[in-house]
Amino acid sequence: MAARKKGVEHVGEVRVGLIQMRSEKAAIAANLATMRDYLRDGERQGAAIICFPEACVTGYVDPVRHPGVALRLDGPEVAAFVAMTRATEMTAIAGLVEAQPAGPPFLTQVVARAGQPLGYYRKRTIPAEEAHLYAAGT
């Protein structure tokens, strides 16, 4: 048995599902359907948290070639992802290319649980070779 640090309480085991999936570019409905299947599987296996890859909802699209694929956080596609968590106690995290009013889109992770959006994270560190495609989050 490993020694515990003083003042740190052990709260139990948390099962996390890390999903590796093929996300087709601009195939949002198909990607969401695949994600729904993974969420059901994660629930059957007792996962508390399911983490999907970066840009899994939209596919890792080139926003210059596919300008209409970037999504809004208040759009129906994000609402569909959030709704997938409604009948479960799992927390799900999914990535997408997020539109912004001016400039390149963000690479964003959305967090949802029990049919409610809990928050989002916009990737802050964009590699130099992608800086012309995506904006750094703040």
N, C-alpha and C positions, 0 to 999 in steps of 0.2 A: 504494500500500500504506500502510495506516495505521500510525503509530508505536505501538510497544508500550511500556507502562509498565515501568520498571525493576523487576525482581524478579517479574514476572508471566509465567508460562509459558503458552503457547498449547497447549491440549490437543486441539484439533480441533473439528469441527462437531458440533452436537447438533441433531437434528431433533425439534421439539416439535409435537404435534398439539393444537390448541385447538378443542374441539368446541362447536358451537352446535347445540343440539337442543331439540325440544319434549318436555318431560317432563310426561306427564299426571298430574294429581293423583291420588294413591292407587293408581295403576296400576303397582305395583312390578314385577311380572313382565314387563309390556310394556316398561317403561323399561329393565330389565336386558337384554331381548332386543335392543333398539335399541342399547344400549351395546356389546353383544357384536359387533354388526355394525360399529360404529365402530372397535372394537379390531382386528378383522380387517383392516379397511381401512387403519388406521394401520400395522399390521405390514407389509402389502403395500407401503406407501409408505416404509418404513424409519424410522418414528418411534421415538425412544428413550423419549419421554415423551408420554403422552396425558392431557390435562387436560379433565375433564368439568365442567359447570356446577354451581353451588351447587344443592343439593337435587334433583339430576337423578335419583336413585334413587327417591325418594318423591314427586317433584313438589313444588312450592312450596306446600304445604298450610297451611291455617289449622288449627293444632293444637286450637283450641277446637271447631271444626266436625268435625274428623277426628281425635279423640284416639287412635285405635287405629293410626294410620299411622306414628307415630314409632317408629323402629327402635332396637334395642340393638346395640352394636358386636360383641357375641358372638352375635348372632342369625343365622339361616339366610340372610337377604337379603344381609347384609354378607359372609358366607362365600361366597355365590354370586358376588358381585363379585370377591372375592379369587381365587376359583378360576378365573375367566376369564383371569387373568394367568399361570396355571400353565405353559402351553405356549409362553410367549414371554419374551423378555428385556426387554420394555418395562416401564416404570414407569407405572402408571395412578393417577390421582387422581380421586375421585368424591365428590359431595356428597349429603348426606341430612339429614333431620330426625331427630335422635337423642334418644331418650327419656332422661329422668333420673328418679330415684326421687321427688324432690319438686320441684315448680315447673315452669316452662315448659321445653320441650325446647331443645336446642342445634341450631345449624346447623353441621354437622360435615363436614369433608373427610377421607376415608380414603385412605391411600396404600398401594398394593400392588405387588408385583413377584414374578415367578416363583412364584406361588401362595402367597405369604406376605404377611401384613400388615406394613407397615413402620412405620406410625404413623398418627396422626390429628391434625387441627387443629380446634379449636372456635372459631368466629368470635367475636372479642372485641368488636368495635364493632357494636352493634345500633342501627339508626336509631330515633329517639324514637317514630315511628309504629308500630314493630314491637316495642317493648320489653315490651308486655303479652303478646306471643305467644311470644317467644324469649328465652332466657337468654344472657347474655354468657359466653363461655368464660373459663377461667382459665389 
